[in-house]
Amino acid sequence: MNGMIDVKDLTVTFHLADAIVHAVRGVTFSIKEGETLGLVGESGCGKSVSAFSILRLVSGKIGGEIIYKGRELLSLSEAEMRKIRGSEISMIFQEPMISLNPVLSVGFQVSEPFITHLGLSKKDALERAVEMLRLVGISDPEKRCKSYPHEFSGGMRQRVMIAMALAASPSFLIADEPTTALDVTIQAQILELLAELQRERKMSMLLITHDLGVVSNIADNIAIMYAGEIVEHGTTSDIMNTPSHPYTIGLLEAMPRMDEMPDRLASIPGTVPSPLSLPQGCAFYPRCSMAFDACKSAVVPLQELSDGRKVRCLKFI
């Protein structure tokens, strides 16, 4: 692994009053400079917890290694991490209406990274905030700087979040469900904007989503997560055209297609298991149509196939 960021055997454990929750279990991936990795899976599979762990924004115990430009982030002090958050590694959070402060103007919130990370004066920071809002497609940014989050549409609030995340010119951007609750047209505009800004700034990006269609046109590689583990990892072309893991196959079969109009979309039976009661063997075993007896109890490693992709499935061992 020799990426801009290398995550090795990441684990995240939450200690509750009466239980221990293993939210992330041995997650490994690498993202090179200028690359995008799409992290895909159903709600509750550990995608966001993995992302928050990179910035050390989780209350649970983090294990493994998170190496950013040769620095082990888990060994840094909190003061050192604060210098990295927002300046070198930035994040677009879900639900901008919740993430943005409702009592502060948009201009103030976008200018804050310039003050905190670049040491600009309030006047200069506000001028830069206007430039950022213009960059992300907000019309009349001088006027809109004085507006508050509730005065913006959902798509415009997401653009404000992108402006804030990119203000200090980070090298690595984490986009956590950046198109949640947006209609299809606005979703496409936001994804196109992210891709354009990434190319211009040569950023690396981790794009988190539950929708394979979202990442298919923007990601270089895709990692499929299930029950806290990566079950398949490969190039976007391999994942989309020749999926290997039964879960990946199920996700793709459940996607609606323009060239086919079935009476009913395919679905994966059952639900993601609770991290409080994970199956003993393969976590996907109870929902898998291709499972056999050994899947119920065997420890399933992530195997590298001849084409370079990695798959966590006994049928490849």
C-alpha positions as CSV (number, residue, x, y, z in Angstrom):
1,M,0.0,0.0,0.0
2,N,1.5,3.3,-1.1
3,G,-1.4,5.7,-1.4
4,M,-1.9,9.2,-0.2
5,I,-3.9,7.5,2.6
6,D,-3.6,3.9,3.6
7,V,-6.1,2.3,6.0
8,K,-4.9,-1.0,7.4
9,D,-7.0,-3.5,9.4
10,L,-9.2,-0.7,10.8
11,T,-11.4,-1.7,13.7
12,V,-13.9,0.4,15.7
13,T,-15.4,-0.9,18.9
14,F,-18.0,0.8,21.1
15,H,-18.3,-0.3,24.7
16,L,-21.9,0.0,25.9
17,A,-23.2,-0.5,29.4
18,D,-24.2,-4.1,28.7
19,A,-22.6,-5.0,25.3
20,I,-19.6,-4.5,23.0
21,V,-20.3,-3.4,19.5
22,H,-17.8,-4.2,16.7
23,A,-18.9,-1.6,14.2
24,V,-15.9,-1.9,11.9
25,R,-13.9,-5.1,11.5
26,G,-10.6,-5.2,9.7
27,V,-11.2,-2.7,7.0
28,T,-8.3,-2.1,4.6
29,F,-8.0,0.2,1.6
30,S,-5.7,2.7,-0.1
31,I,-6.4,5.8,-2.1
32,K,-3.7,7.4,-4.3
33,E,-3.3,11.0,-5.1
34,G,-6.1,12.2,-7.4
35,E,-8.1,8.9,-7.0
36,T,-11.6,8.4,-5.8
37,L,-12.7,5.3,-3.8
38,G,-16.4,4.7,-3.6
39,L,-17.4,3.0,-0.3
40,V,-20.8,1.4,-0.8
41,G,-23.2,-0.6,1.4
42,E,-26.6,-0.6,3.1
43,S,-27.3,1.7,6.1
44,G,-25.7,0.4,9.2
45,C,-22.8,-1.4,7.6
46,G,-20.1,0.8,9.0
47,K,-19.3,3.2,6.1
48,S,-19.7,6.5,8.0
49,V,-18.0,5.1,11.1
50,S,-15.0,4.2,9.0
51,A,-14.9,7.7,7.5
52,F,-15.2,9.4,10.9
53,S,-12.4,7.2,12.3
54,I,-10.0,8.7,9.7
55,L,-10.6,12.1,11.3
56,R,-10.8,10.5,14.8
57,L,-14.3,11.8,15.3
58,V,-15.8,8.7,16.9
59,S,-16.2,8.0,20.6
60,G,-15.3,4.3,20.2
61,K,-12.0,2.6,20.4
62,I,-10.1,2.7,17.0
63,G,-7.6,0.1,16.1
64,G,-5.4,-0.7,13.1
65,E,-3.4,1.9,11.2
66,I,-4.4,5.1,9.4
67,I,-1.4,6.5,7.5
68,Y,-1.8,9.8,5.7
69,K,1.2,11.0,3.7
70,G,3.5,8.8,5.8
71,R,2.0,10.0,9.2
72,E,0.2,7.6,11.5
73,L,-2.9,9.6,12.4
74,L,-3.8,7.4,15.4
75,S,-0.6,8.3,17.1
76,L,-1.0,12.1,16.8
77,S,-2.1,14.3,19.6
78,E,-5.5,16.0,19.5
79,A,-3.9,19.3,18.9
80,E,-2.0,17.9,15.8
81,M,-5.3,16.3,14.5
82,R,-7.0,19.7,14.7
83,K,-4.4,21.1,12.4
84,I,-5.2,18.4,9.9
85,R,-9.0,18.4,10.1
86,G,-10.4,20.8,7.6
87,S,-7.0,21.9,6.2
88,E,-5.4,18.7,4.8
89,I,-8.4,16.2,5.3
90,S,-11.8,17.7,5.0
91,M,-15.3,16.2,5.1
92,I,-18.7,16.9,3.5
93,F,-21.2,15.7,6.1
94,Q,-24.7,14.2,5.5
95,E,-27.7,16.4,5.9
96,P,-26.4,20.0,5.5
97,M,-29.4,21.4,7.2
98,I,-28.3,19.6,10.4
99,S,-24.6,20.2,9.8
100,L,-24.8,23.9,9.2
101,N,-25.3,26.2,12.1
102,P,-28.9,27.7,11.8
103,V,-28.0,31.0,13.7
104,L,-24.9,31.9,11.8
105,S,-24.8,33.4,8.3
106,V,-23.6,31.2,5.4
107,G,-20.8,33.7,4.7
108,F,-19.5,33.5,8.3
109,Q,-19.5,29.7,8.2
110,V,-17.7,29.5,4.9
111,S,-15.2,32.1,6.0
112,E,-14.4,30.3,9.2
113,P,-11.9,27.8,7.7
114,F,-9.9,30.7,6.2
115,I,-9.6,32.3,9.6
116,T,-8.9,29.0,11.5
117,H,-6.5,27.3,9.1
118,L,-5.0,30.1,7.0
119,G,-5.0,32.9,9.6
120,L,-6.8,35.4,7.4
121,S,-8.6,38.5,8.8
122,K,-12.4,38.4,9.0
123,K,-12.6,40.9,6.0
124,D,-10.2,38.8,3.8
125,A,-11.8,35.6,4.9
126,L,-15.3,36.9,3.9
127,E,-13.9,37.9,0.5
128,R,-12.6,34.4,0.0
129,A,-15.9,32.9,1.1
130,V,-17.6,34.9,-1.6
131,E,-15.2,33.4,-4.1
132,M,-15.9,29.9,-2.9
133,L,-19.6,30.3,-3.1
134,R,-19.2,31.5,-6.6
135,L,-16.9,28.6,-7.4
136,V,-19.6,26.1,-6.3
137,G,-22.3,27.7,-8.4
138,I,-24.1,30.0,-5.9
139,S,-25.6,32.9,-7.8
140,D,-25.1,36.5,-6.4
141,P,-22.7,35.2,-3.7
142,E,-22.1,38.7,-2.2
143,K,-25.7,38.9,-1.2
144,R,-26.2,35.2,-0.3
145,C,-23.3,35.4,2.1
146,K,-25.6,37.3,4.4
147,S,-28.3,34.6,4.2
148,Y,-28.9,31.8,6.7
149,P,-29.1,28.0,5.9
150,H,-32.9,27.9,6.0
151,E,-33.1,30.4,3.2
152,F,-31.3,28.0,0.8
153,S,-32.7,25.0,-1.0
154,G,-31.3,21.5,-0.3
155,G,-29.1,21.5,-3.3
156,M,-27.8,25.0,-2.5
157,R,-27.1,24.0,1.1
158,Q,-25.1,21.0,-0.2
159,R,-23.0,23.4,-2.3
160,V,-22.4,25.5,0.8
161,M,-21.1,22.4,2.5
162,I,-18.8,21.7,-0.4
163,A,-17.5,25.3,-0.3
164,M,-16.7,24.9,3.4
165,A,-15.0,21.6,2.9
166,L,-12.8,22.9,0.1
167,A,-12.0,26.3,1.6
168,A,-8.5,25.4,2.9
169,S,-7.6,23.4,-0.2
170,P,-7.4,19.9,1.4
171,S,-5.5,17.1,-0.3
172,F,-8.1,14.5,0.8
173,L,-11.9,14.9,0.8
174,I,-14.4,12.6,2.5
175,A,-17.9,13.0,1.0
176,D,-20.4,11.2,3.2
177,E,-23.6,10.6,1.3
178,P,-23.3,14.0,-0.4
179,T,-26.5,13.6,-2.4
180,T,-28.8,12.3,0.3
181,A,-32.4,13.6,0.0
182,L,-31.7,15.5,-3.3
183,D,-33.7,14.9,-6.4
184,V,-32.1,13.1,-9.4
185,T,-31.3,16.3,-11.3
186,I,-29.7,18.1,-8.4
187,Q,-27.9,14.9,-7.4
188,A,-26.3,14.7,-10.8
189,Q,-25.2,18.4,-10.6
190,I,-23.6,17.9,-7.2
191,L,-21.7,14.8,-8.3
192,E,-20.5,16.6,-11.5
193,L,-19.4,19.6,-9.4
194,L,-17.4,17.3,-7.0
195,A,-15.7,15.5,-9.9
196,E,-14.8,18.8,-11.6
197,L,-13.4,20.3,-8.4
198,Q,-11.5,17.2,-7.7
199,R,-9.8,17.2,-11.1
200,E,-9.0,20.8,-10.8
201,R,-7.4,20.5,-7.4
202,K,-6.0,16.9,-7.8
203,M,-7.6,15.8,-4.6
204,S,-8.0,12.3,-3.4
205,M,-11.6,11.5,-2.4
206,L,-13.5,8.9,-0.4
207,L,-17.1,8.9,-1.6
208,I,-19.6,7.1,0.7
209,T,-23.0,6.1,-0.5
210,H,-25.5,3.2,-0.4
211,D,-26.1,3.6,-4.2
212,L,-23.8,1.9,-6.7
213,G,-25.2,4.1,-9.5
214,V,-23.8,7.2,-7.7
215,V,-20.2,6.0,-7.7
216,S,-20.2,4.3,-11.1
217,N,-19.3,7.4,-13.1
218,I,-17.1,9.2,-10.5
219,A,-15.0,6.5,-8.7
220,D,-11.9,4.8,-9.9
221,N,-12.3,2.0,-7.4
222,I,-15.2,0.6,-5.4
223,A,-15.2,-1.1,-2.0
224,I,-18.4,-2.9,-1.0
225,M,-19.1,-3.0,2.8
226,Y,-21.3,-5.4,4.7
227,A,-21.7,-5.8,8.4
228,G,-18.5,-3.8,9.2
229,E,-16.3,-5.6,6.7
230,I,-15.2,-5.0,3.1
231,V,-16.6,-8.0,1.1
232,E,-15.4,-6.9,-2.4
233,H,-12.8,-4.3,-3.6
234,G,-11.8,-3.7,-7.1
235,T,-11.8,-1.3,-10.1
236,T,-15.2,0.4,-10.9
237,S,-15.2,-1.5,-14.2
238,D,-14.7,-4.9,-12.6
239,I,-17.3,-4.3,-9.9
240,M,-20.0,-2.9,-12.2
241,N,-19.5,-5.3,-15.1
242,T,-18.4,-8.6,-13.4
243,P,-19.3,-8.6,-9.7
244,S,-18.0,-11.5,-7.7
245,H,-19.4,-11.5,-4.2
246,P,-23.1,-12.5,-3.9
247,Y,-23.9,-9.3,-2.0
248,T,-22.4,-7.2,-4.8
249,I,-24.4,-9.2,-7.4
250,G,-27.5,-8.7,-5.3
251,L,-27.0,-4.9,-5.1
252,L,-26.5,-4.6,-8.9
253,E,-29.5,-6.8,-9.6
254,A,-31.6,-4.5,-7.4
255,M,-30.7,-1.4,-9.5
256,P,-33.3,-0.2,-11.9
257,R,-32.2,-0.2,-15.6
258,M,-33.4,2.0,-18.4
259,D,-33.3,-0.9,-20.9
260,E,-35.3,-3.3,-18.8
261,M,-38.8,-2.8,-17.3
262,P,-39.5,-5.8,-15.0
263,D,-42.8,-6.0,-13.2
264,R,-40.9,-6.0,-9.9
265,L,-37.3,-5.1,-9.0
266,A,-35.0,-7.8,-7.6
267,S,-34.2,-7.5,-3.9
268,I,-32.0,-9.1,-1.3
269,P,-34.1,-10.9,1.3
270,G,-33.6,-10.0,5.0
271,T,-31.7,-7.2,6.6
272,V,-28.1,-6.3,7.6
273,P,-27.4,-8.2,10.9
274,S,-27.1,-6.2,14.1
275,P,-23.5,-5.6,15.2
276,L,-24.7,-7.0,18.6
277,S,-25.6,-10.4,17.1
278,L,-23.3,-11.0,14.1
279,P,-23.4,-14.5,12.5
280,Q,-20.6,-16.8,13.5
281,G,-19.2,-17.4,10.0
282,C,-19.9,-15.3,6.9
283,A,-21.9,-12.3,7.9
284,F,-23.9,-12.5,4.6
285,Y,-24.7,-16.2,5.0
286,P,-28.3,-15.8,6.2
287,R,-29.2,-13.8,3.1
288,C,-27.1,-15.5,0.5
289,S,-28.6,-17.7,-2.2
290,M,-25.2,-19.2,-3.0
291,A,-24.3,-20.2,0.6
292,F,-23.3,-23.7,1.6
293,D,-22.8,-25.4,5.0
294,A,-19.2,-24.2,5.6
295,C,-20.3,-20.5,5.3
296,K,-22.2,-20.8,8.5
297,S,-19.1,-21.2,10.7
298,A,-15.9,-20.7,8.7
299,V,-13.8,-17.6,9.1
300,V,-13.8,-15.9,5.7
301,P,-10.7,-14.0,4.7
302,L,-10.5,-11.3,2.0
303,Q,-8.9,-13.1,-1.0
304,E,-7.1,-11.5,-3.8
305,L,-8.2,-12.9,-7.2
306,S,-6.1,-13.1,-10.4
307,D,-7.5,-9.9,-11.8
308,G,-6.4,-8.0,-8.7
309,R,-9.8,-7.5,-7.0
310,K,-10.4,-8.8,-3.5
311,V,-13.4,-10.8,-2.4
312,R,-14.5,-12.2,1.0
313,C,-16.3,-15.4,-0.1
314,L,-15.6,-19.1,0.5
315,K,-16.3,-20.0,-3.2
316,F,-13.0,-18.3,-4.1
317,I,-10.9,-20.2,-1.6
